[in-house]
């Protein structure tokens, strides 16, 4: 179960916020499309102890197998 503070939230523009949103932003800055980045981040089981860097590393592992 993901604590409320780390659940994916969506702002008024439809963009994800929190650690997942920051990880998606980092992946798009690395050249991945927003769709690729979003899919990779959503495959990560985000826990309350994970930092943005942890989510980013796990997402990159998923992208390595695409």
Buried (B, 14 or more C-beta within 10 A) or exposed (E): EEEEEBEBEEEEEEEBEBBBBBBBBBBBEEEBEEEBBBBBBBEBEBEEEBEBEBBBEBBBEBBEEE
